[in-house]
Amino acid sequence: MKEKFMGIENVYKGTITDTGLDLFLGDPDNQFTFEYVYKKI
C-alpha cells in the first residue's frame, strides 16, 4: 500500500487475514520499523 502525505510517499508492506491486518512501514525485520496491527473484533 502507498500513502502520500504532505509530499512524502510512504510504502507499507503487510498481510491481511480473516482476523486482522498487519502493516509495516519499513523493513519488518528492523526493530525500528513501525508496525500497525488492526484486529477484527
C-alpha positions as CSV (number, residue, x, y, z in Angstrom):
1,M,0.0,0.0,0.0
2,K,1.3,3.5,-0.8
3,E,0.4,6.7,1.1
4,K,1.3,10.2,0.0
5,F,1.2,12.8,2.8
6,M,2.5,16.3,2.5
7,G,4.6,15.4,-0.5
8,I,6.2,12.4,1.2
9,E,5.3,8.9,-0.1
10,N,5.3,6.0,2.4
11,V,5.2,2.4,1.3
12,Y,3.6,-0.1,3.6
13,K,4.0,-3.9,3.5
14,G,1.9,-6.3,5.3
15,T,-0.6,-9.2,5.4
16,I,-4.3,-9.5,5.7
17,T,-6.1,-12.5,7.3
18,D,-9.5,-13.4,8.5
19,T,-8.7,-11.9,11.9
20,G,-6.9,-8.7,11.0
21,L,-4.4,-6.6,9.1
22,D,-0.7,-6.2,9.9
23,L,1.1,-3.3,8.2
24,F,4.8,-2.4,8.4
25,L,6.3,1.0,7.5
26,G,9.8,-0.1,6.5
27,D,11.6,-3.5,6.9
28,P,9.7,-5.9,9.1
29,D,13.0,-7.4,10.3
30,N,14.3,-4.0,11.6
31,Q,13.5,-3.3,15.2
32,F,12.9,0.4,14.5
33,T,10.2,-0.3,11.9
34,F,6.7,1.0,12.7
35,E,4.1,-1.8,12.9
36,Y,0.4,-1.2,12.8
37,V,-2.0,-4.0,13.8
38,Y,-5.7,-3.9,13.3
39,K,-7.7,-6.8,14.7
40,K,-11.3,-7.8,13.9
41,I,-13.5,-7.9,17.0
